[in-house]
Amino acid sequence: MANTRRSRSLALAAVALVACSFLLATVFVAPQLGARSLRGESSVALRSASGEYTGFVPDMQRRTLMNLLVVAITAVPALVVLGGYAFYFYPPLPGGGSGGVPAGDVDGNPITLATWMKTHKEGDRELVQGLKGEPFYLITKGDSIKDFAIGAVCTHLGCVVPWNKAVNRYCCPCHGSQYDEDGKV
């Protein structure tokens, strides 16, 4: 699935590159081979030096080459910038989900629901380790735990906010903010 998605995105990028190159190459006006002048061929203009446009451009091959070179040189940084925007809006997705990641106890050992329920009763909350070792409160409800954990670090000053049983709230020791049992202000 991931390979198919990746190959589709590469094919789309290749088509977009070709389309952009074609559009940029046609921006520069140059007479086509065998193209006729809009005024038509004038035998007088070809024989005299009246200054009338006859369709001949000196060094047309050199101009065409320089136009293509300019388009190629400007296309590379433009595509890099556009690719950055594309990866920002459509980031690569990790392949395969392995389910939830277990929380860790004080020592970093995984916590299972069965062992948690043996040692905790209704309304108990305890600090556990998150994915990167950051503190979270895991809250017991009935015969299971809540569907979410509450981040224990204050977003204002970075303190670990303890649970105050007396007032049934989390109270920040750094600036005094109080949060209810679900972590809301």
Disulfide bonds with the S-S distance in Angstrom:
Cys159-Cys174 1.34
